[in-house]
C-alpha cells in the first residue's frame, strides 16, 4: 500500500466523521494514540507496538486529510532532495529538520 493509497482508504472509511470532528478534535485523538504508542514502546509486545504505530499513522493521515494535505507531496517537497538542513542524503548538519 502506498501513502496515497492509505490516504484515500482512510478518507473513504472515515471522512464524514473526521470532517465533522474537525482539526482540534482529531488532533486530540492523535495525541491520545501517541500516548498509547509510548506505553507500548515502554512495555508492550511487538504486536502491540505494531498496532499502535498503525493507529498513530492512521490518525496523522486523518489530520492531513481534513486539512487537505497530500502527504506524499509534502514529504517529497521537504525530504525528497535530502536533509532540509544540509541537502545531503546522509545528514551531516546539526540542524533539526
N, CA, C and O atoms as a CHARMM CRD file, in Angstrom:
* protein
*
  388
    1    1 UNK  N      0.84500  -1.17500   0.00000 PROA 1      0.00000
    2    1 UNK  CA     0.00000   0.00000   0.00000 PROA 1      0.00000
    3    1 UNK  C      0.89400   1.24300   0.00000 PROA 1      0.00000
    4    1 UNK  O      1.81700   1.35700   0.80600 PROA 1      0.00000
    5    2 UNK  N      0.61000   2.15400  -0.90100 PROA 2      0.00000
    6    2 UNK  CA     1.36400   3.41200  -0.94100 PROA 2      0.00000
    7    2 UNK  C      0.73600   4.40800   0.03800 PROA 2      0.00000
    8    2 UNK  O     -0.36400   4.19600   0.54800 PROA 2      0.00000
    9    3 UNK  N      1.45200   5.47700   0.28100 PROA 3      0.00000
   10    3 UNK  CA     0.92600   6.52700   1.13500 PROA 3      0.00000
   11    3 UNK  C     -0.33600   7.14200   0.52500 PROA 3      0.00000
   12    3 UNK  O     -1.29700   7.42700   1.23900 PROA 3      0.00000
   13    4 UNK  N     -0.33100   7.34300  -0.78800 PROA 4      0.00000
   14    4 UNK  CA    -1.53000   7.85000  -1.46000 PROA 4      0.00000
   15    4 UNK  C     -2.70300   6.88600  -1.29600 PROA 4      0.00000
   16    4 UNK  O     -3.83600   7.31700  -1.07900 PROA 4      0.00000
   17    5 UNK  N     -2.43600   5.57700  -1.39900 PROA 5      0.00000
   18    5 UNK  CA    -3.48200   4.57300  -1.20000 PROA 5      0.00000
   19    5 UNK  C     -4.05400   4.66000   0.21700 PROA 5      0.00000
   20    5 UNK  O     -5.26800   4.59600   0.41400 PROA 5      0.00000
   21    6 UNK  N     -3.16600   4.80700   1.19000 PROA 6      0.00000
   22    6 UNK  CA    -3.60800   4.89000   2.58000 PROA 6      0.00000
   23    6 UNK  C     -4.44800   6.13900   2.81100 PROA 6      0.00000
   24    6 UNK  O     -5.48200   6.07400   3.47600 PROA 6      0.00000
   25    7 UNK  N     -4.01800   7.27100   2.27500 PROA 7      0.00000
   26    7 UNK  CA    -4.80400   8.49100   2.44500 PROA 7      0.00000
   27    7 UNK  C     -6.18600   8.33600   1.83700 PROA 7      0.00000
   28    7 UNK  O     -7.17600   8.77600   2.42200 PROA 7      0.00000
   29    8 UNK  N     -6.26200   7.72000   0.67500 PROA 8      0.00000
   30    8 UNK  CA    -7.55600   7.50800   0.02300 PROA 8      0.00000
   31    8 UNK  C     -8.41900   6.53400   0.81800 PROA 8      0.00000
   32    8 UNK  O     -9.62300   6.75400   0.95600 PROA 8      0.00000
   33    9 UNK  N     -7.83900   5.47900   1.33300 PROA 9      0.00000
   34    9 UNK  CA    -8.57300   4.49100   2.11900 PROA 9      0.00000
   35    9 UNK  C     -9.14200   5.11400   3.39300 PROA 9      0.00000
   36    9 UNK  O    -10.32400   4.95000   3.69500 PROA 9      0.00000
   37   10 UNK  N     -8.30000   5.82700   4.13400 PROA 10     0.00000
   38   10 UNK  CA    -8.74600   6.47800   5.36100 PROA 10     0.00000
   39   10 UNK  C     -9.83600   7.49500   5.04400 PROA 10     0.00000
   40   10 UNK  O    -10.81100   7.61200   5.78600 PROA 10     0.00000
   41   11 UNK  N     -9.67700   8.22500   3.95500 PROA 11     0.00000
   42   11 UNK  CA   -10.67000   9.21700   3.56400 PROA 11     0.00000
   43   11 UNK  C    -12.00900   8.54100   3.25400 PROA 11     0.00000
   44   11 UNK  O    -13.06100   9.01700   3.68200 PROA 11     0.00000
   45   12 UNK  N    -11.96700   7.43100   2.50800 PROA 12     0.00000
   46   12 UNK  CA   -13.20600   6.70200   2.17400 PROA 12     0.00000
   47   12 UNK  C    -13.89700   6.17400   3.43300 PROA 12     0.00000
   48   12 UNK  O    -15.11700   6.26900   3.56700 PROA 12     0.00000
   49   13 UNK  N    -13.11200   5.62300   4.34600 PROA 13     0.00000
   50   13 UNK  CA   -13.69200   4.99000   5.53000 PROA 13     0.00000
   51   13 UNK  C    -14.23600   5.99300   6.53800 PROA 13     0.00000
   52   13 UNK  O    -15.27300   5.75600   7.15800 PROA 13     0.00000
   53   14 UNK  N    -13.53700   7.11400   6.70400 PROA 14     0.00000
   54   14 UNK  CA   -13.83500   7.95700   7.85700 PROA 14     0.00000
   55   14 UNK  C    -14.07200   9.43600   7.56200 PROA 14     0.00000
   56   14 UNK  O    -14.26200  10.21000   8.50000 PROA 14     0.00000
   57   15 UNK  N    -14.06900   9.85500   6.31300 PROA 15     0.00000
   58   15 UNK  CA   -14.05700  11.29200   6.02000 PROA 15     0.00000
   59   15 UNK  C    -15.23400  12.05200   6.61900 PROA 15     0.00000
   60   15 UNK  O    -15.05200  13.16900   7.10200 PROA 15     0.00000
   61   16 UNK  N    -16.43200  11.48200   6.60000 PROA 16     0.00000
   62   16 UNK  CA   -17.58600  12.19800   7.14500 PROA 16     0.00000
   63   16 UNK  C    -17.40900  12.46300   8.64000 PROA 16     0.00000
   64   16 UNK  O    -17.61200  13.58600   9.10300 PROA 16     0.00000
   65   17 UNK  N    -17.03200  11.43100   9.39100 PROA 17     0.00000
   66   17 UNK  CA   -16.81200  11.58400  10.83400 PROA 17     0.00000
   67   17 UNK  C    -15.65100  12.54300  11.10200 PROA 17     0.00000
   68   17 UNK  O    -15.73600  13.41200  11.97000 PROA 17     0.00000
   69   18 UNK  N    -14.56900  12.37200  10.34500 PROA 18     0.00000
   70   18 UNK  CA   -13.36300  13.16600  10.59200 PROA 18     0.00000
   71   18 UNK  C    -13.60200  14.64500  10.34800 PROA 18     0.00000
   72   18 UNK  O    -13.19800  15.48300  11.15400 PROA 18     0.00000
   73   19 UNK  N    -14.24700  14.96500   9.26000 PROA 19     0.00000
   74   19 UNK  CA   -14.50200  16.38100   8.95000 PROA 19     0.00000
   75   19 UNK  C    -15.48700  16.99500   9.94200 PROA 19     0.00000
   76   19 UNK  O    -15.37200  18.17300  10.28000 PROA 19     0.00000
   77   20 UNK  N    -16.44800  16.20900  10.40800 PROA 20     0.00000
   78   20 UNK  CA   -17.38900  16.71000  11.41300 PROA 20     0.00000
   79   20 UNK  C    -16.67500  16.98100  12.74700 PROA 20     0.00000
   80   20 UNK  O    -17.00200  17.94200  13.44300 PROA 20     0.00000
   81   21 UNK  N    -15.70700  16.13500  13.09600 PROA 21     0.00000
   82   21 UNK  CA   -14.94800  16.29800  14.33600 PROA 21     0.00000
   83   21 UNK  C    -14.03500  17.51200  14.25400 PROA 21     0.00000
   84   21 UNK  O    -13.83000  18.22100  15.23900 PROA 21     0.00000
   85   22 UNK  N    -13.48900  17.74100  13.06100 PROA 22     0.00000
   86   22 UNK  CA   -12.61900  18.89000  12.84600 PROA 22     0.00000
   87   22 UNK  C    -11.18600  18.66200  13.30300 PROA 22     0.00000
   88   22 UNK  O    -10.84600  17.62800  13.87900 PROA 22     0.00000
   89   23 UNK  N    -10.36800  19.65500  13.02900 PROA 23     0.00000
   90   23 UNK  CA    -8.94600  19.56100  13.34400 PROA 23     0.00000
   91   23 UNK  C     -8.66400  19.46300  14.84100 PROA 23     0.00000
   92   23 UNK  O     -7.89800  18.58700  15.24500 PROA 23     0.00000
   93   24 UNK  N     -9.24600  20.32100  15.68700 PROA 24     0.00000
   94   24 UNK  CA    -8.91200  20.23100  17.11600 PROA 24     0.00000
   95   24 UNK  C     -9.24400  18.86400  17.72800 PROA 24     0.00000
   96   24 UNK  O     -8.42800  18.30200  18.45900 PROA 24     0.00000
   97   25 UNK  N    -10.43000  18.33000  17.43500 PROA 25     0.00000
   98   25 UNK  CA   -10.81000  17.03300  17.98000 PROA 25     0.00000
   99   25 UNK  C     -9.95400  15.89900  17.43000 PROA 25     0.00000
  100   25 UNK  O     -9.59600  14.97100  18.15500 PROA 25     0.00000
  101   26 UNK  N     -9.63500  15.98100  16.16800 PROA 26     0.00000
  102   26 UNK  CA    -8.80300  14.95100  15.54400 PROA 26     0.00000
  103   26 UNK  C     -7.38500  14.99800  16.10300 PROA 26     0.00000
  104   26 UNK  O     -6.76400  13.96000  16.32900 PROA 26     0.00000
  105   27 UNK  N     -6.88500  16.19700  16.32100 PROA 27     0.00000
  106   27 UNK  CA    -5.54900  16.33200  16.90700 PROA 27     0.00000
  107   27 UNK  C     -5.51200  15.69400  18.30100 PROA 27     0.00000
  108   27 UNK  O     -4.52800  15.04500  18.65600 PROA 27     0.00000
  109   28 UNK  N     -6.56400  15.87200  19.08000 PROA 28     0.00000
  110   28 UNK  CA    -6.61600  15.24400  20.40300 PROA 28     0.00000
  111   28 UNK  C     -6.59100  13.72700  20.30800 PROA 28     0.00000
  112   28 UNK  O     -5.94600  13.06200  21.11800 PROA 28     0.00000
  113   29 UNK  N     -7.30000  13.17300  19.31000 PROA 29     0.00000
  114   29 UNK  CA    -7.25300  11.72100  19.10700 PROA 29     0.00000
  115   29 UNK  C     -5.83400  11.27200  18.76600 PROA 29     0.00000
  116   29 UNK  O     -5.36600  10.24700  19.26300 PROA 29     0.00000
  117   30 UNK  N     -5.15000  12.04400  17.91600 PROA 30     0.00000
  118   30 UNK  CA    -3.76800  11.70900  17.55700 PROA 30     0.00000
  119   30 UNK  C     -2.88900  11.69500  18.80100 PROA 30     0.00000
  120   30 UNK  O     -2.08500  10.78100  18.98200 PROA 30     0.00000
  121   31 UNK  N     -3.03600  12.69600  19.65200 PROA 31     0.00000
  122   31 UNK  CA    -2.22700  12.76600  20.86700 PROA 31     0.00000
  123   31 UNK  C     -2.51400  11.58400  21.78900 PROA 31     0.00000
  124   31 UNK  O     -1.59600  11.02900  22.39300 PROA 31     0.00000
  125   32 UNK  N     -3.78000  11.20000  21.89600 PROA 32     0.00000
  126   32 UNK  CA    -4.12800  10.03100  22.70600 PROA 32     0.00000
  127   32 UNK  C     -3.44100   8.78200  22.16300 PROA 32     0.00000
  128   32 UNK  O     -2.91800   7.97000  22.92600 PROA 32     0.00000
  129   33 UNK  N     -3.44700   8.63300  20.83900 PROA 33     0.00000
  130   33 UNK  CA    -2.79000   7.46300  20.23200 PROA 33     0.00000
  131   33 UNK  C     -1.27000   7.50800  20.44200 PROA 33     0.00000
  132   33 UNK  O     -0.63900   6.46500  20.61200 PROA 33     0.00000
  133   34 UNK  N     -0.69700   8.68600  20.43000 PROA 34     0.00000
  134   34 UNK  CA     0.74300   8.79800  20.70500 PROA 34     0.00000
  135   34 UNK  C      1.04000   8.33700  22.13100 PROA 34     0.00000
  136   34 UNK  O      2.06200   7.69500  22.37600 PROA 34     0.00000
  137   35 UNK  N      0.15000   8.66200  23.07200 PROA 35     0.00000
  138   35 UNK  CA     0.30200   8.17400  24.44100 PROA 35     0.00000
  139   35 UNK  C      0.24000   6.65200  24.50900 PROA 35     0.00000
  140   35 UNK  O      1.01300   6.02600  25.23400 PROA 35     0.00000
  141   36 UNK  N     -0.67800   6.06200  23.75400 PROA 36     0.00000
  142   36 UNK  CA    -0.77700   4.60800  23.72300 PROA 36     0.00000
  143   36 UNK  C      0.46900   3.98600  23.09500 PROA 36     0.00000
  144   36 UNK  O      0.92000   2.92100  23.51900 PROA 36     0.00000
  145   37 UNK  N      1.02200   4.65800  22.08000 PROA 37     0.00000
  146   37 UNK  CA     2.27100   4.17500  21.48100 PROA 37     0.00000
  147   37 UNK  C      3.40800   4.24800  22.49500 PROA 37     0.00000
  148   37 UNK  O      4.22400   3.33000  22.58300 PROA 37     0.00000
  149   38 UNK  N      3.46200   5.33000  23.25300 PROA 38     0.00000
  150   38 UNK  CA     4.50900   5.46300  24.27500 PROA 38     0.00000
  151   38 UNK  C      4.43200   4.31800  25.27800 PROA 38     0.00000
  152   38 UNK  O      5.45900   3.75700  25.66200 PROA 38     0.00000
  153   39 UNK  N      3.22900   3.97100  25.69900 PROA 39     0.00000
  154   39 UNK  CA     3.05800   2.86300  26.64200 PROA 39     0.00000
  155   39 UNK  C      3.49200   1.53600  26.01200 PROA 39     0.00000
  156   39 UNK  O      4.14800   0.72400  26.66400 PROA 39     0.00000
  157   40 UNK  N      3.12700   1.32000  24.75300 PROA 40     0.00000
  158   40 UNK  CA     3.51700   0.07700  24.06900 PROA 40     0.00000
  159   40 UNK  C      5.02400   0.00100  23.89500 PROA 40     0.00000
  160   40 UNK  O      5.61100  -1.07100  24.04300 PROA 40     0.00000
  161   41 UNK  N      5.65800   1.12800  23.58100 PROA 41     0.00000
  162   41 UNK  CA     7.11100   1.12600  23.43400 PROA 41     0.00000
  163   41 UNK  C      7.80700   0.81100  24.75200 PROA 41     0.00000
  164   41 UNK  O      8.85900   0.17300  24.77300 PROA 41     0.00000
  165   42 UNK  N      7.21400   1.26000  25.84500 PROA 42     0.00000
  166   42 UNK  CA     7.82000   1.03700  27.16100 PROA 42     0.00000
  167   42 UNK  C      7.67900  -0.39700  27.63400 PROA 42     0.00000
  168   42 UNK  O      8.60400  -0.94900  28.23000 PROA 42     0.00000
  169   43 UNK  N      6.52100  -1.01100  27.37300 PROA 43     0.00000
  170   43 UNK  CA     6.31000  -2.33400  27.96000 PROA 43     0.00000
  171   43 UNK  C      5.43200  -3.26900  27.13500 PROA 43     0.00000
  172   43 UNK  O      5.01700  -4.31700  27.62800 PROA 43     0.00000
  173   44 UNK  N      5.14900  -2.91100  25.90500 PROA 44     0.00000
  174   44 UNK  CA     4.26000  -3.72400  25.09100 PROA 44     0.00000
  175   44 UNK  C      4.98000  -4.80800  24.31100 PROA 44     0.00000
  176   44 UNK  O      6.20600  -4.82600  24.20300 PROA 44     0.00000
  177   45 UNK  N      4.17800  -5.70600  23.77400 PROA 45     0.00000
  178   45 UNK  CA     4.70800  -6.74000  22.88900 PROA 45     0.00000
  179   45 UNK  C      4.98800  -6.12800  21.51600 PROA 45     0.00000
  180   45 UNK  O      4.60000  -4.99300  21.23900 PROA 45     0.00000
  181   46 UNK  N      5.65000  -6.87700  20.68300 PROA 46     0.00000
  182   46 UNK  CA     5.91600  -6.40400  19.32400 PROA 46     0.00000
  183   46 UNK  C      4.60400  -6.14800  18.58700 PROA 46     0.00000
  184   46 UNK  O      4.48000  -5.16000  17.86300 PROA 46     0.00000
  185   47 UNK  N      3.64000  -7.02000  18.76600 PROA 47     0.00000
  186   47 UNK  CA     2.34200  -6.86700  18.10800 PROA 47     0.00000
  187   47 UNK  C      1.62200  -5.61200  18.59400 PROA 47     0.00000
  188   47 UNK  O      0.99500  -4.91500  17.79500 PROA 47     0.00000
  189   48 UNK  N      1.70200  -5.31600  19.87400 PROA 48     0.00000
  190   48 UNK  CA     1.09100  -4.09400  20.40900 PROA 48     0.00000
  191   48 UNK  C      1.77800  -2.85200  19.83500 PROA 48     0.00000
  192   48 UNK  O      1.11800  -1.86600  19.50700 PROA 48     0.00000
  193   49 UNK  N      3.09300  -2.90600  19.71900 PROA 49     0.00000
  194   49 UNK  CA     3.82300  -1.78000  19.12700 PROA 49     0.00000
  195   49 UNK  C      3.38900  -1.57000  17.68100 PROA 49     0.00000
  196   49 UNK  O      3.14800  -0.43800  17.26200 PROA 49     0.00000
  197   50 UNK  N      3.28900  -2.66000  16.91600 PROA 50     0.00000
  198   50 UNK  CA     2.84000  -2.53600  15.52500 PROA 50     0.00000
  199   50 UNK  C      1.45200  -1.90000  15.44500 PROA 50     0.00000
  200   50 UNK  O      1.21600  -1.00900  14.62900 PROA 50     0.00000
  201   51 UNK  N      0.54700  -2.36000  16.29100 PROA 51     0.00000
  202   51 UNK  CA    -0.82100  -1.83900  16.27200 PROA 51     0.00000
  203   51 UNK  C     -0.85000  -0.35500  16.61700 PROA 51     0.00000
  204   51 UNK  O     -1.58900   0.41200  15.99900 PROA 51     0.00000
  205   52 UNK  N     -0.06100   0.04600  17.58800 PROA 52     0.00000
  206   52 UNK  CA    -0.06500   1.45800  17.99500 PROA 52     0.00000
  207   52 UNK  C      0.61800   2.34500  16.95200 PROA 52     0.00000
  208   52 UNK  O      0.17600   3.47000  16.71800 PROA 52     0.00000
  209   53 UNK  N      1.68500   1.85500  16.32500 PROA 53     0.00000
  210   53 UNK  CA     2.28700   2.62100  15.22200 PROA 53     0.00000
  211   53 UNK  C      1.25600   2.82500  14.11200 PROA 53     0.00000
  212   53 UNK  O      1.14500   3.91700  13.55500 PROA 53     0.00000
  213   54 UNK  N      0.50400   1.77100  13.79500 PROA 54     0.00000
  214   54 UNK  CA    -0.52000   1.87500  12.75100 PROA 54     0.00000
  215   54 UNK  C     -1.58900   2.88600  13.14200 PROA 54     0.00000
  216   54 UNK  O     -2.02800   3.68000  12.31000 PROA 54     0.00000
  217   55 UNK  N     -2.01100   2.86100  14.40200 PROA 55     0.00000
  218   55 UNK  CA    -3.02900   3.81800  14.85000 PROA 55     0.00000
  219   55 UNK  C     -2.52900   5.25600  14.77100 PROA 55     0.00000
  220   55 UNK  O     -3.24400   6.13800  14.29500 PROA 55     0.00000
  221   56 UNK  N     -1.31200   5.49400  15.23200 PROA 56     0.00000
  222   56 UNK  CA    -0.75400   6.85200  15.17700 PROA 56     0.00000
  223   56 UNK  C     -0.67400   7.31700  13.72900 PROA 56     0.00000
  224   56 UNK  O     -1.02700   8.45200  13.41200 PROA 56     0.00000
  225   57 UNK  N     -0.21500   6.44700  12.86900 PROA 57     0.00000
  226   57 UNK  CA    -0.08000   6.82200  11.46000 PROA 57     0.00000
  227   57 UNK  C     -1.44700   7.11000  10.83400 PROA 57     0.00000
  228   57 UNK  O     -1.59800   8.06400  10.07100 PROA 57     0.00000
  229   58 UNK  N     -2.42800   6.28600  11.15800 PROA 58     0.00000
  230   58 UNK  CA    -3.77700   6.48600  10.61000 PROA 58     0.00000
  231   58 UNK  C     -4.36300   7.82000  11.07500 PROA 58     0.00000
  232   58 UNK  O     -4.99100   8.52300  10.28400 PROA 58     0.00000
  233   59 UNK  N     -4.16800   8.17500  12.33800 PROA 59     0.00000
  234   59 UNK  CA    -4.68400   9.45400  12.82400 PROA 59     0.00000
  235   59 UNK  C     -3.92400  10.62500  12.22600 PROA 59     0.00000
  236   59 UNK  O     -4.51700  11.67900  11.99500 PROA 59     0.00000
  237   60 UNK  N     -2.63500  10.47500  11.97100 PROA 60     0.00000
  238   60 UNK  CA    -1.87800  11.52400  11.29500 PROA 60     0.00000
  239   60 UNK  C     -2.39400  11.70900   9.87200 PROA 60     0.00000
  240   60 UNK  O     -2.53200  12.83700   9.39800 PROA 60     0.00000
  241   61 UNK  N     -2.67600  10.60600   9.19800 PROA 61     0.00000
  242   61 UNK  CA    -3.25000  10.66100   7.85000 PROA 61     0.00000
  243   61 UNK  C     -4.60900  11.34300   7.88900 PROA 61     0.00000
  244   61 UNK  O     -4.92000  12.16500   7.02700 PROA 61     0.00000
  245   62 UNK  N     -5.41400  11.00500   8.88300 PROA 62     0.00000
  246   62 UNK  CA    -6.71800  11.63900   9.03600 PROA 62     0.00000
  247   62 UNK  C     -6.57100  13.14600   9.17400 PROA 62     0.00000
  248   62 UNK  O     -7.28800  13.90600   8.52400 PROA 62     0.00000
  249   63 UNK  N     -5.65100  13.57300  10.01200 PROA 63     0.00000
  250   63 UNK  CA    -5.42700  15.00300  10.21900 PROA 63     0.00000
  251   63 UNK  C     -4.99000  15.67300   8.92000 PROA 63     0.00000
  252   63 UNK  O     -5.43600  16.77700   8.60700 PROA 63     0.00000
  253   64 UNK  N     -4.12800  15.01500   8.17400 PROA 64     0.00000
  254   64 UNK  CA    -3.71500  15.54600   6.86600 PROA 64     0.00000
  255   64 UNK  C     -4.91300  15.64000   5.92500 PROA 64     0.00000
  256   64 UNK  O     -5.08500  16.64400   5.23400 PROA 64     0.00000
  257   65 UNK  N     -5.73400  14.60600   5.89800 PROA 65     0.00000
  258   65 UNK  CA    -6.89300  14.59800   5.00300 PROA 65     0.00000
  259   65 UNK  C     -7.83800  15.75500   5.27800 PROA 65     0.00000
  260   65 UNK  O     -8.26500  16.43900   4.34800 PROA 65     0.00000
  261   66 UNK  N     -8.17100  15.98300   6.54400 PROA 66     0.00000
  262   66 UNK  CA    -9.15100  17.03000   6.82200 PROA 66     0.00000
  263   66 UNK  C     -8.56300  18.42400   6.66700 PROA 66     0.00000
  264   66 UNK  O     -9.28800  19.41900   6.69000 PROA 66     0.00000
  265   67 UNK  N     -7.24600  18.49000   6.51000 PROA 67     0.00000
  266   67 UNK  CA    -6.59200  19.77100   6.24000 PROA 67     0.00000
  267   67 UNK  C     -6.10200  19.86900   4.80400 PROA 67     0.00000
  268   67 UNK  O     -5.31500  20.75300   4.46600 PROA 67     0.00000
  269   68 UNK  N     -6.57300  18.95400   3.96100 PROA 68     0.00000
  270   68 UNK  CA    -6.26200  18.94200   2.52300 PROA 68     0.00000
  271   68 UNK  C     -4.76100  18.95300   2.23500 PROA 68     0.00000
  272   68 UNK  O     -4.28500  19.67000   1.35600 PROA 68     0.00000
  273   69 UNK  N     -4.02600  18.13700   3.00100 PROA 69     0.00000
  274   69 UNK  CA    -2.58500  17.98800   2.79900 PROA 69     0.00000
  275   69 UNK  C     -2.33000  16.61600   2.18600 PROA 69     0.00000
  276   69 UNK  O     -2.69700  15.59200   2.76200 PROA 69     0.00000
  277   70 UNK  N     -1.70300  16.60400   1.02100 PROA 70     0.00000
  278   70 UNK  CA    -1.27300  15.35800   0.39400 PROA 70     0.00000
  279   70 UNK  C      0.08800  15.02100   0.99300 PROA 70     0.00000
  280   70 UNK  O      1.07300  15.71600   0.74200 PROA 70     0.00000
  281   71 UNK  N      0.13800  13.95400   1.78500 PROA 71     0.00000
  282   71 UNK  CA     1.37100  13.61800   2.49400 PROA 71     0.00000
  283   71 UNK  C      2.51000  13.23200   1.55500 PROA 71     0.00000
  284   71 UNK  O      3.66900  13.53800   1.83500 PROA 71     0.00000
  285   72 UNK  N      2.19900  12.57100   0.45800 PROA 72     0.00000
  286   72 UNK  CA     3.25900  12.22500  -0.49400 PROA 72     0.00000
  287   72 UNK  C      3.93200  13.48300  -1.01300 PROA 72     0.00000
  288   72 UNK  O      5.16000  13.57400  -1.02600 PROA 72     0.00000
  289   73 UNK  N      3.14400  14.44400  -1.43500 PROA 73     0.00000
  290   73 UNK  CA     3.70600  15.70200  -1.93900 PROA 73     0.00000
  291   73 UNK  C      4.46300  16.45100  -0.85100 PROA 73     0.00000
  292   73 UNK  O      5.54100  16.99100  -1.10000 PROA 73     0.00000
  293   74 UNK  N      3.90200  16.48500   0.35400 PROA 74     0.00000
  294   74 UNK  CA     4.55600  17.19700   1.45800 PROA 74     0.00000
  295   74 UNK  C      5.90100  16.56800   1.80200 PROA 74     0.00000
  296   74 UNK  O      6.88400  17.27400   2.02900 PROA 74     0.00000
  297   75 UNK  N      5.94100  15.23200   1.83900 PROA 75     0.00000
  298   75 UNK  CA     7.19400  14.54400   2.16200 PROA 75     0.00000
  299   75 UNK  C      8.22800  14.71200   1.05300 PROA 75     0.00000
  300   75 UNK  O      9.40900  14.93300   1.32400 PROA 75     0.00000
  301   76 UNK  N      7.78000  14.60700  -0.19000 PROA 76     0.00000
  302   76 UNK  CA     8.71000  14.79500  -1.30500 PROA 76     0.00000
  303   76 UNK  C      9.28200  16.21100  -1.29800 PROA 76     0.00000
  304   76 UNK  O     10.47700  16.40100  -1.52400 PROA 76     0.00000
  305   77 UNK  N      8.43000  17.20300  -1.03800 PROA 77     0.00000
  306   77 UNK  CA     8.88700  18.59000  -1.02800 PROA 77     0.00000
  307   77 UNK  C      9.88700  18.83900   0.09700 PROA 77     0.00000
  308   77 UNK  O     10.86500  19.56100  -0.09300 PROA 77     0.00000
  309   78 UNK  N      9.65100  18.25100   1.25800 PROA 78     0.00000
  310   78 UNK  CA    10.51500  18.52100   2.41600 PROA 78     0.00000
  311   78 UNK  C     11.76500  17.64900   2.43300 PROA 78     0.00000
  312   78 UNK  O     12.84700  18.13700   2.75700 PROA 78     0.00000
  313   79 UNK  N     11.63900  16.36500   2.08900 PROA 79     0.00000
  314   79 UNK  CA    12.74500  15.41800   2.25400 PROA 79     0.00000
  315   79 UNK  C     13.21500  14.75400   0.96800 PROA 79     0.00000
  316   79 UNK  O     14.18800  14.00100   0.99000 PROA 79     0.00000
  317   80 UNK  N     12.55400  15.01200  -0.14200 PROA 80     0.00000
  318   80 UNK  CA    12.86800  14.32300  -1.38800 PROA 80     0.00000
  319   80 UNK  C     14.25100  14.59300  -1.94800 PROA 80     0.00000
  320   80 UNK  O     14.79800  13.76300  -2.67400 PROA 80     0.00000
  321   81 UNK  N     14.81300  15.72600  -1.62300 PROA 81     0.00000
  322   81 UNK  CA    16.14900  16.07000  -2.12600 PROA 81     0.00000
  323   81 UNK  C     17.22800  15.89300  -1.06100 PROA 81     0.00000
  324   81 UNK  O     18.37500  16.29000  -1.26600 PROA 81     0.00000
  325   82 UNK  N     16.87000  15.30600   0.06100 PROA 82     0.00000
  326   82 UNK  CA    17.82900  15.09700   1.14000 PROA 82     0.00000
  327   82 UNK  C     17.43500  15.88400   2.37400 PROA 82     0.00000
  328   82 UNK  O     16.31700  16.38800   2.47500 PROA 82     0.00000
  329   83 UNK  N     18.35400  15.98200   3.29900 PROA 83     0.00000
  330   83 UNK  CA    18.12800  16.69200   4.55500 PROA 83     0.00000
  331   83 UNK  C     17.77500  18.15400   4.26500 PROA 83     0.00000
  332   83 UNK  O     18.47400  18.82400   3.50500 PROA 83     0.00000
  333   84 UNK  N     16.69300  18.64500   4.86900 PROA 84     0.00000
  334   84 UNK  CA    16.32800  20.05000   4.64600 PROA 84     0.00000
  335   84 UNK  C     17.40500  21.03300   5.12100 PROA 84     0.00000
  336   84 UNK  O     17.45500  22.16900   4.64900 PROA 84     0.00000
  337   85 UNK  N     18.25100  20.61100   6.03500 PROA 85     0.00000
  338   85 UNK  CA    19.30500  21.49200   6.55000 PROA 85     0.00000
  339   85 UNK  C     20.53000  21.54500   5.66400 PROA 85     0.00000
  340   85 UNK  O     20.96500  22.62300   5.25600 PROA 85     0.00000
  341   86 UNK  N     21.09400  20.37000   5.36300 PROA 86     0.00000
  342   86 UNK  CA    22.35300  20.34300   4.60900 PROA 86     0.00000
  343   86 UNK  C     22.17500  19.87800   3.16600 PROA 86     0.00000
  344   86 UNK  O     23.08900  20.02800   2.35500 PROA 86     0.00000
  345   87 UNK  N     21.01500  19.31800   2.83400 PROA 87     0.00000
  346   87 UNK  CA    20.75100  18.88300   1.47100 PROA 87     0.00000
  347   87 UNK  C     21.33100  17.52300   1.11900 PROA 87     0.00000
  348   87 UNK  O     21.17600  17.06700  -0.01400 PROA 87     0.00000
  349   88 UNK  N     21.98300  16.87700   2.04400 PROA 88     0.00000
  350   88 UNK  CA    22.59600  15.57400   1.77300 PROA 88     0.00000
  351   88 UNK  C     21.65700  14.43400   2.15100 PROA 88     0.00000
  352   88 UNK  O     20.76900  14.59500   2.98800 PROA 88     0.00000
  353   89 UNK  N     21.87000  13.26900   1.51300 PROA 89     0.00000
  354   89 UNK  CA    21.05300  12.11100   1.82800 PROA 89     0.00000
  355   89 UNK  C     21.53200  11.38400   3.08400 PROA 89     0.00000
  356   89 UNK  O     20.79600  10.57800   3.65400 PROA 89     0.00000
  357   90 UNK  N     22.73100  11.65800   3.50400 PROA 90     0.00000
  358   90 UNK  CA    23.22400  11.23200   4.81400 PROA 90     0.00000
  359   90 UNK  C     23.57800  12.52400   5.52100 PROA 90     0.00000
  360   90 UNK  O     24.61700  13.12900   5.25400 PROA 90     0.00000
  361   91 UNK  N     22.71100  12.94000   6.42000 PROA 91     0.00000
  362   91 UNK  CA    22.81000  14.24900   7.05400 PROA 91     0.00000
  363   91 UNK  C     24.13300  14.44000   7.78700 PROA 91     0.00000
  364   91 UNK  O     24.60300  13.56000   8.51000 PROA 91     0.00000
  365   92 UNK  N     24.71200  15.60600   7.57800 PROA 92     0.00000
  366   92 UNK  CA    25.94800  15.96700   8.29400 PROA 92     0.00000
  367   92 UNK  C     25.79700  17.26600   9.07600 PROA 92     0.00000
  368   92 UNK  O     26.76500  17.77000   9.64500 PROA 92     0.00000
  369   93 UNK  N     24.59800  17.79900   9.10100 PROA 93     0.00000
  370   93 UNK  CA    24.40900  19.07800   9.78900 PROA 93     0.00000
  371   93 UNK  C     23.91600  18.86900  11.22200 PROA 93     0.00000
  372   93 UNK  O     23.59400  17.75500  11.63500 PROA 93     0.00000
  373   94 UNK  N     23.87100  19.94600  11.94200 PROA 94     0.00000
  374   94 UNK  CA    23.38700  19.90100  13.31100 PROA 94     0.00000
  375   94 UNK  C     21.97200  20.43700  13.43700 PROA 94     0.00000
  376   94 UNK  O     21.44300  20.52500  14.54500 PROA 94     0.00000
  377   95 UNK  N     21.34700  20.80000  12.31700 PROA 95     0.00000
  378   95 UNK  CA    20.00300  21.35400  12.39300 PROA 95     0.00000
  379   95 UNK  C     18.97500  20.25000  12.50100 PROA 95     0.00000
  380   95 UNK  O     19.20200  19.13300  12.03500 PROA 95     0.00000
  381   96 UNK  N     17.85100  20.55600  13.11000 PROA 96     0.00000
  382   96 UNK  CA    16.74500  19.60900  13.24200 PROA 96     0.00000
  383   96 UNK  C     15.77900  19.86500  12.08600 PROA 96     0.00000
  384   96 UNK  O     15.24200  20.96600  11.96500 PROA 96     0.00000
  385   97 UNK  N     15.54700  18.83500  11.21300 PROA 97     0.00000
  386   97 UNK  CA    14.63100  19.05000  10.08900 PROA 97     0.00000
  387   97 UNK  C     13.20400  19.25600  10.54100 PROA 97     0.00000
  388   97 UNK  O     12.31600  19.44900   9.71000 PROA 97     0.00000
